[in-house]
Structure formats: structure tokens, C-alpha cells
């Protein structure tokens, strides 16, 4: 079994296969996925966000802001119980 190595470039799925992509292309793909979810479903019920309690306050604030303002969902958990 080959040794695992870290990814050095983003991958996107094309025709069922993961292929290398530029960062701009990968971010556009992720953004279009979020836009598709917002358009096709009720994100108040279908979208949730997990944020690490060990992250900075600023990172958790931004994760909550993204979930509420961009995705329209209050379903946020910072895993503070761990």
C-alpha cells in the first residue's frame, strides 16, 4: 500500500472522477455548490455548519456569520461539548 501524502493542489469532480484544478476553479466550484443549495432547498432546514470550539473566536464568528447571513440557517454547532 503506498504511503499517503498531502494534497498539493485542489481536486474537483468531473464526470465522476477527481481531477486537479486551480484554486480559482475549485473556489468557483464550491461557491456554485453553495448557490445551488440555496436555490434548490430551504436552507433553514437543510443546511448546517460545524465549527471547531478550538478555533479562534474570530473564525467561529465568521462561520456563524456565513451560516446565518449567506446560507440563511441558524443550524450552527461549535462542538463545545468536547
N, C-alpha and C positions, 0 to 999 in steps of 0.2 A: 504494500500500500504506500503510495507516495506521500512524502511529508507535506503537511498543509502550509501554505504560505499566505501572506496577507494580500488582499486585492490592492492593486496599484492604480486601477482605472475603474470607473463605474461601469456597471453592466445594465443593459436594458433587454427586455424580452421582445424578440422579433420573430414572428411565426413560430412561437412555442420554444424558441431557443434563446439562451442568454448570450448576448454579444457585447463586446466592448463598445463604449460610447464616450463622447466628450462630456465634460462636466456640464456644459451648457445644454447639451441634448438630454442628459439624464435629469437635470433640474426641470427642463421643459416637460419631460415625460411625467415626472412626479406632480408638477403643477397641473397638468391636464388631467391626471387621475383624480386629484382633489376637486377640480372643477366639475368633472363628470359625476362624482359622488354628490356634490352639492346640487347639481341639476336633476339627477335621477332619483333622489330619495329625500326623505325627511331626516335631515342630519340631527335633529333634536333627539331622535330615537336610534339612528343607525350609525352614528359616529361617536367614538370615544377616544380619549387621549390619556396615555400613561406618561407620567413624568417622574423621574427618579428623585426621591427625597434627599439623596446625597448630592444632587446638582446644586448649583448656586441659586440663591433666591431670584436673581435676575433671569436665569434660564427657566425656572419654574413659572415665573411671572409671564415670560414670553410664550411658553407652552399654553398656559391658561388663556392668554390673550388671543392666541391663534385659534384655539378651540372655540372660544366664545364669539369673537369678532368675525373671523374668517369662515369658520365652519358652522357657526350658529348652534353650538352644542354646549351644554353645561356638564356633560359627562366627562369629568376630569378626575383622575386619581393620581396622587403623587406617591403612593405606596408607603405612606408614613408609618404603617403598622409593622414594617420590617426593621 
